[in-house]
Amino acid sequence: MSLKLNLIAAVCENMGIGKNNDLPWRLKSEMAYFTRMTSESKNNKKNVVIMGRKTWDSIPPKYKPLNNRINFILSRSNVYLDGYKDCFAFKSLDEAIDKLNNKDYKKIYDNVWVIGGSLIYKASMANKYFYRLYLTEIKKQYDCDTYFPKLNGNLKEVKDDCVPEEVQEENGISFVYKIYENIDYKEE
Ligand SMILES: NC(=O)c1ccc[n+]([C@@H]2O[C@H](COP(=O)([O-])OP(=O)(O)OC[C@H]3O[C@@H](n4cnc5c(N)ncnc54)[C@H](OP(=O)(O)O)[C@@H]3O)[C@@H](O)[C@H]2O)c1
């Protein structure tokens, strides 16, 4: 089975994803969806979540590392991960992909989720292993300083039984869970 990079992100109407190294919104049910999607796995294996160093820094200490998942953190410098279980640092996305493609390592994880931020999403969407983008579209504008990269034309919308199709609502804010698949993805 070829590696599949699944991206998961929540964006507002102006494609913003963050502000002051935090999320611009508080949507508990959307956060629960993120946790469910990135945690659910088969055969007692954990999933891998790949994130940039700033996203790692933005996770409150009590939720770090993201539990029941193997945390991969990308940084060009040295990230201090002592004392954190199931956490590994990589100097590039390619280095992380090499690890994921290692024959023995492949036996220990199930799905791979890229969880941001901006440049990590961009590099992942440009990678041949980019499979799907799970995008929560929030129907509101927020003031943001970090944005989701431009989507290109190689995506088609698909369905997934695990993902509700109806419009969601929390505290008067509407959002919808969309899934886009990379039409250029090929099993090797
Ligand atoms: N709405 C969402 O779904 C969502 C998801 C994730 C994050 N966010 C938000 O987005 C913001 C954080 O995202 P961000 O885009 O600012 O930062 P980020 O992507 O999380 O982290 C950027 C850092 O990652 C490292 N990095 C980036 N590209 C790399 C590469 N190709 N190879 C190795 N290391 C690489 C560098 O770390 P070093 O500087 O250490 O070298 C860089 O400074 C926060 O506001 C967060 O709350 C939102």
The ligand as an SDF file (V2000), in Angstrom:
LIG
                    3D

 48 52  0  0  0  0  0  0  0  0999 V2000
   -7.3010   26.0470   11.3150 N   0  0  0  0  0  0  0  0  0  0  0  0
   -6.5280   24.9770   11.2680 C   0  0  0  0  0  0  0  0  0  0  0  0
   -6.9530   23.9150   10.8120 O   0  0  0  0  0  0  0  0  0  0  0  0
   -5.1200   25.0560   11.7740 C   0  0  0  0  0  0  0  0  0  0  0  0
   -4.2930   23.9320   11.6990 C   0  0  0  0  0  0  0  0  0  0  0  0
   -2.9670   24.0670   12.1490 C   0  0  0  0  0  0  0  0  0  0  0  0
   -2.5060   25.2820   12.6280 C   0  0  0  0  0  0  0  0  0  0  0  0
   -3.3670   26.3360   12.6870 N   0  0  0  0  0  0  0  0  0  0  0  0
   -2.9050   27.6440   13.1260 C   0  0  0  0  0  0  0  0  0  0  0  0
   -1.8540   28.0380   12.2520 O   0  0  0  0  0  0  0  0  0  0  0  0
   -0.8560   28.7480   12.9740 C   0  0  0  0  0  0  0  0  0  0  0  0
    0.4700   27.9890   12.9290 C   0  0  0  0  0  0  0  0  0  0  0  0
    0.7810   27.6970   11.5930 O   0  0  0  0  0  0  0  0  0  0  0  0
    2.0150   28.3670   10.8340 P   0  0  0  0  0  0  0  0  0  0  0  0
    1.7430   28.2250    9.3800 O   0  0  0  0  0  0  0  0  0  0  0  0
    2.2300   29.7410   11.3760 O   0  0  0  0  0  0  0  0  0  0  0  0
    3.2350   27.5030   11.3170 O   0  0  0  0  0  0  0  0  0  0  0  0
    3.5730   25.9270   11.2140 P   0  0  0  0  0  0  0  0  0  0  0  0
    3.4880   25.4750    9.8120 O   0  0  0  0  0  0  0  0  0  0  0  0
    2.8180   25.1800   12.2240 O   0  0  0  0  0  0  0  0  0  0  0  0
    5.0840   25.9570   11.6890 O   0  0  0  0  0  0  0  0  0  0  0  0
    6.0340   26.6650   10.9180 C   0  0  0  0  0  0  0  0  0  0  0  0
    7.3920   26.1160   11.3040 C   0  0  0  0  0  0  0  0  0  0  0  0
    7.4790   24.7550   10.8770 O   0  0  0  0  0  0  0  0  0  0  0  0
    8.7980   24.4960   10.4340 C   0  0  0  0  0  0  0  0  0  0  0  0
    8.7360   24.1830    9.0090 N   0  0  0  0  0  0  0  0  0  0  0  0
    7.9110   24.7020    8.0720 C   0  0  0  0  0  0  0  0  0  0  0  0
    8.1260   24.1410    6.8750 N   0  0  0  0  0  0  0  0  0  0  0  0
    9.1020   23.2230    7.0830 C   0  0  0  0  0  0  0  0  0  0  0  0
    9.7650   22.3150    6.2500 C   0  0  0  0  0  0  0  0  0  0  0  0
    9.4470   22.1980    4.9400 N   0  0  0  0  0  0  0  0  0  0  0  0
   10.7350   21.5470    6.7710 N   0  0  0  0  0  0  0  0  0  0  0  0
   11.0640   21.6160    8.0810 C   0  0  0  0  0  0  0  0  0  0  0  0
   10.4550   22.4610    8.9380 N   0  0  0  0  0  0  0  0  0  0  0  0
    9.4920   23.2440    8.4370 C   0  0  0  0  0  0  0  0  0  0  0  0
    9.6230   25.7310   10.7530 C   0  0  0  0  0  0  0  0  0  0  0  0
   10.0280   25.5420   12.0880 O   0  0  0  0  0  0  0  0  0  0  0  0
   11.3780   26.1940   12.6930 P   0  0  0  0  0  0  0  0  0  0  0  0
   11.1380   27.6710   12.7080 O   0  0  0  0  0  0  0  0  0  0  0  0
   11.4810   25.5960   14.0700 O   0  0  0  0  0  0  0  0  0  0  0  0
   12.4970   25.7740   11.7760 O   0  0  0  0  0  0  0  0  0  0  0  0
    8.5610   26.8280   10.6630 C   0  0  0  0  0  0  0  0  0  0  0  0
    8.9020   28.0010   11.3720 O   0  0  0  0  0  0  0  0  0  0  0  0
   -1.4080   28.8930   14.3890 C   0  0  0  0  0  0  0  0  0  0  0  0
   -2.1760   30.0730   14.4610 O   0  0  0  0  0  0  0  0  0  0  0  0
   -2.3130   27.6790   14.5150 C   0  0  0  0  0  0  0  0  0  0  0  0
   -3.3060   27.8730   15.5120 O   0  0  0  0  0  0  0  0  0  0  0  0
   -4.6420   26.2510   12.2700 C   0  0  0  0  0  0  0  0  0  0  0  0
  1  2  1  0
  2  3  2  0
  2  4  1  0
  4  5  1  0
  4 48  2  0
  5  6  2  0
  6  7  1  0
  7  8  2  0
  8  9  1  0
  8 48  1  0
  9 10  1  0
  9 46  1  0
 10 11  1  0
 11 12  1  0
 11 44  1  0
 12 13  1  0
 13 14  1  0
 14 15  2  0
 14 16  1  0
 14 17  1  0
 17 18  1  0
 18 19  2  0
 18 20  1  0
 18 21  1  0
 21 22  1  0
 22 23  1  0
 23 24  1  0
 23 42  1  0
 24 25  1  0
 25 26  1  0
 25 36  1  0
 26 27  1  0
 26 35  1  0
 27 28  2  0
 28 29  1  0
 29 30  1  0
 29 35  2  0
 30 31  1  0
 30 32  2  0
 32 33  1  0
 33 34  2  0
 34 35  1  0
 36 37  1  0
 36 42  1  0
 37 38  1  0
 38 39  2  0
 38 40  1  0
 38 41  1  0
 42 43  1  0
 44 45  1  0
 44 46  1  0
 46 47  1  0
M  CHG  2   8   1  16  -1
M  END
$$$$
